[in-house]
Amino acid sequence: LAERQIFNYPPYSRIVRIILCSEQLNELAECSMILAQNLRDIFGSRTLGPVTPLIDKIRGEHRLEIVLKIENASSFTKARRLIGEQIREVEKSRRFRKVKIVCDVDPL
C-alpha cells in the first residue's frame, strides 16, 4: 500500500482511462495529442499519454490511450465534468468525426 500511495494509485486516487479508436491512424494520433494536451493544461502531470496499449488494433481499428490520475482529495465530480467538456470539444471537430472515445473509470 505504501508504494501505491507514493505513485498515486488506487485506493489513494481514481484512475480514468480514455480510449480512442479509429481506422485512420493519422487522424487518431492527431486527435489523441490534442485531447491529451487539453487535459494536461487542466490536470498537469496527472495526465499520462497518449500511449499505444498492448492490443493496439481491434477489428481494423487502431487504439490509443490517455490515463488520468485524480487524487481522492480532489472533486471527482468536477474532474469528470472537465474531462467530458474536453472530449466533447474534440468531438465537435469535423476532422475527428470518425474517432470514437470511451472512458473507463478505475479499470482493472
C-alpha positions, 0 to 999 in steps of 0.5 A, spaced: 500 500 500 505 504 501 508 504 494 501 505 491 500 511 495 507 514 493 505 513 485 498 515 486 494 509 485 488 506 487 485 506 493 489 513 494 486 516 487 481 514 481 484 512 475 480 514 468 482 511 462 480 514 455 480 510 449 480 512 442 479 508 436 479 509 429 481 506 422 485 512 420 491 512 424 493 519 422 487 522 424 487 518 431 494 520 433 492 527 431 486 527 435 489 523 441 495 529 442 490 534 442 485 531 447 491 529 451 494 536 451 487 539 453 487 535 459 494 536 461 493 544 461 487 542 466 490 536 470 498 537 469 502 531 470 496 527 472 495 526 465 499 520 462 499 519 454 497 518 449 500 511 449 499 505 444 496 499 449 498 492 448 492 490 443 493 496 439 488 494 433 481 491 434 477 489 428 481 494 423 481 499 428 487 502 431 487 504 439 490 509 443 490 511 450 490 517 455 490 515 463 488 520 468 490 520 475 485 524 480 487 524 487 481 522 492 482 529 495 480 532 489 472 533 486 471 527 482 465 530 480 468 536 477 474 532 474 469 528 470 465 534 468 472 537 465 474 531 462 467 530 458 467 538 456 474 536 453 472 530 449 466 533 447 470 539 444 474 534 440 468 531 438 465 537 435 471 537 430 469 535 423 476 532 422 475 527 428 468 525 426 470 518 425 474 517 432 470 514 437 472 515 445 470 511 451 472 512 458 473 507 463 473 509 470 478 505 475 479 499 470 482 493 472 
